[in-house]
Amino acid sequence: MVLRPLMMMVGMALAGLSSLVCPREAFAQASPLTQMTLEELSELEVVSVSRNPQPYGQAPAAILVITQDDIRRSGATSIPEALRLADNLMVAKKNAHDWAISARGFNTDLANKLLVLIDGRTVYTPLFSGVFWDRQDYLLEDVDRIEVISGPGGTLWGANAVNGVINIVTKSAEHSQGLYVEGVGGPHVTGLGGARYGAAIGSRLFVRVYGKYADRGSERLPDGREAADSWRLGQGGFRVDTDTSRRDAFTLQGDLHTGRQRVGMAGDLARVEGGNLLGRWSRTFSPDSGLRLQAYYDRTYLSLPVPAQVLGGIPLAPAGTLRDDLDTSDIDVQHWFPVAERHRVTWGAGYRFTHDEVSNAPALGFDPPVLDHHLASAFVQDEMALSPTVAITVGTKIEHNGYTGLEVEPSARVRWNPTSTHMFWGAISRAVRAPARVDRDERLGTPGLAPFVENLLVGGADFVSETLVAYEAGTRAQLGPLVSLSLSAFYNQYANLRSTSLSPPDPVLQLPFPLFFENNLEGTTFGTEVSANYQALEWWRVHVGYTFLSEDIRVAPGRADFNNALNETADPAHQFFLRSSMTLPRNVELDASLRRIADLPFNQAGTPDVVPGYGELDARLAWQPGQAVALSIAGQNLLHEQHLEYVIASPNPRGEIRRRVHGSMTFRW
């Protein structure tokens, strides 16, 4: 059994618990490994809620922060794995290289209501307004924190920040100096490693370069066979930070990646490539005012094999390859300043240009194949202190896009601090999900049925933005030095959600094709999110999380939907998380994470189906024998040999996620 070595090491660590009765002084000398106290966590600065730094404990939103220490102790080897630490997210692994990640529902195969940023660079694709998670990689050692907001953020971040915002913030080059090398290996991890070197040039210029490579094995089919979805990805990059004066700071950073993935039962190879370059300049006028200018260029390439389409033995379309070249240029400016004594105003403007060029496959394509898209935006926000303990924040964002024209996303938030360690907050917000190319331009081709039916599914020429009006309330409290608590509740009203309609039957075959996208769905969701930390002992911290979600998505009166309002949601009603982190003597760490996910309903050709609920356990045992070297062994999905987490709409067998155990070694100098 692959678990035997892990269980033996865990047993040895647990056997050593008897030594924990040693005097308190022993802990001070036991390990250089440190963990932030709960008070320090509450003071950790976040930027995603107001676009300006503010203490986590004072941010009036449902926000959870994944720290560098959380990531390290989880044993995660990729950003999607690290996001399992966020109680307010729904994270499911589809196959070896694809993930379904969302907040507050709508976690479908084309999840499109979550905005993701890496150091201020938006990483969603305009093909479907979602994220290719296999491309979002980084050397996790250089990730400073991940801020996860559940709830709308359109007022500050714009379209697609509907149900949440994930902001991945990496360390500055100044705080990632020296040599760092890591290597990971195991039965199902062919090879994973990375290296980084940071140096100072003078007293104000700091540079780092890094590289990372991962070769990951396939998941499994229900009968135990390989799922033919193994993949490889290599990535490298650099970052330069300098403060040319006491008032000015400048950052320049960039990344390149290339990878290959096996897709489909035939094991065809998909190819992904890309790169980005970002520059950011900021000037501080005073402790309460400043100016920031950011610009980036991003290029991605996708080559995706598309299998032949066959219906009842009749060939509809031959196999082919869909290729997509996307170039994105973005510039953004932000200015903040105080007005009188009780107002802090933040305003900004931005412009984004995308050039998307698609080479269509016979069975799947986009029309027009080449599209230039312009997005212009401006926002303003005023945080008003009504009293020493009460503040209200109002603002709006105005965007103009090439599909629907002008969109407005206002919000109002109130914060009340009855004590310095306790906060209540509430918010009302409007957010939109602008059309993507899938909604307007997709063509699911069937040339085998021409001339009567050339397509089975097409985008809707009149598809408009989906809208949300959200009502939220919550509290965050530091209940003494040992307990912290975060609680939020929400009620969401959605309109103009995506639906699939039938065309009028053609006069010859009387077939109602092509299907096309419209906005015939509406609905409501409500739920709660709870997160708590308990410092049980000086060396032992326990974290508990729970989410509840109720969804009522329906066809609007007088409208119709081919999928019976089932195609836009695939979400569990309940999620429960329990994590334990122990810092033991002699530089030993023992971490365990248990999650219980309820049944996940999904659409099966217009009828409901379900992925059975499951419970899983991850664990990690680490030892740092000296300042330079650390060793660890980690296991994922330890309770089952394999299990199903998600279903992709496909005639192929359902892939299941397997148990994995890997060891790692890191070296610092």
Secondary structure as GFF3:
##gff-version 3
##sequence-region A 1 669
A	DSSP	alpha_helix	3	15	.	.	.	ID=ss1
A	DSSP	three_ten_helix	16	21	.	.	.	ID=ss2
A	DSSP	alpha_helix	24	30	.	.	.	ID=ss3
A	DSSP	alpha_helix	38	43	.	.	.	ID=ss4
A	DSSP	beta_strand	45	46	.	.	.	ID=ss5
A	DSSP	beta_strand	54	55	.	.	.	ID=ss6
A	DSSP	three_ten_helix	56	58	.	.	.	ID=ss7
A	DSSP	beta_strand	62	67	.	.	.	ID=ss8
A	DSSP	alpha_helix	68	74	.	.	.	ID=ss9
A	DSSP	alpha_helix	79	82	.	.	.	ID=ss10
A	DSSP	three_ten_helix	83	85	.	.	.	ID=ss11
A	DSSP	beta_strand	90	93	.	.	.	ID=ss12
A	DSSP	beta_strand	99	102	.	.	.	ID=ss13
A	DSSP	beta_strand	114	118	.	.	.	ID=ss14
A	DSSP	beta_strand	121	122	.	.	.	ID=ss15
A	DSSP	three_ten_helix	133	135	.	.	.	ID=ss16
A	DSSP	three_ten_helix	140	142	.	.	.	ID=ss17
A	DSSP	beta_strand	143	150	.	.	.	ID=ss18
A	DSSP	alpha_helix	154	157	.	.	.	ID=ss19
A	DSSP	beta_strand	164	170	.	.	.	ID=ss20
A	DSSP	three_ten_helix	173	175	.	.	.	ID=ss21
A	DSSP	beta_strand	178	186	.	.	.	ID=ss22
A	DSSP	beta_strand	189	201	.	.	.	ID=ss23
A	DSSP	beta_strand	205	216	.	.	.	ID=ss24
A	DSSP	beta_strand	231	242	.	.	.	ID=ss25
A	DSSP	beta_strand	248	263	.	.	.	ID=ss26
A	DSSP	beta_strand	268	286	.	.	.	ID=ss27
A	DSSP	beta_strand	289	306	.	.	.	ID=ss28
A	DSSP	beta_strand	309	311	.	.	.	ID=ss29
A	DSSP	beta_strand	314	317	.	.	.	ID=ss30
A	DSSP	beta_strand	320	339	.	.	.	ID=ss31
A	DSSP	beta_strand	343	359	.	.	.	ID=ss32
A	DSSP	beta_strand	364	366	.	.	.	ID=ss33
A	DSSP	beta_strand	370	385	.	.	.	ID=ss34
A	DSSP	beta_strand	390	401	.	.	.	ID=ss35
A	DSSP	beta_strand	405	419	.	.	.	ID=ss36
A	DSSP	beta_strand	422	433	.	.	.	ID=ss37
A	DSSP	alpha_helix	437	441	.	.	.	ID=ss38
A	DSSP	beta_strand	442	445	.	.	.	ID=ss39
A	DSSP	three_ten_helix	447	449	.	.	.	ID=ss40
A	DSSP	beta_strand	455	458	.	.	.	ID=ss41
A	DSSP	beta_strand	466	478	.	.	.	ID=ss42
A	DSSP	beta_strand	483	501	.	.	.	ID=ss43
A	DSSP	beta_strand	515	537	.	.	.	ID=ss44
A	DSSP	beta_strand	540	555	.	.	.	ID=ss45
A	DSSP	beta_strand	574	584	.	.	.	ID=ss46
A	DSSP	beta_strand	588	597	.	.	.	ID=ss47
A	DSSP	beta_strand	600	604	.	.	.	ID=ss48
A	DSSP	beta_strand	607	611	.	.	.	ID=ss49
A	DSSP	beta_strand	614	623	.	.	.	ID=ss50
A	DSSP	beta_strand	629	636	.	.	.	ID=ss51
A	DSSP	beta_strand	642	643	.	.	.	ID=ss52
A	DSSP	beta_strand	657	658	.	.	.	ID=ss53
A	DSSP	beta_strand	660	668	.	.	.	ID=ss54
###
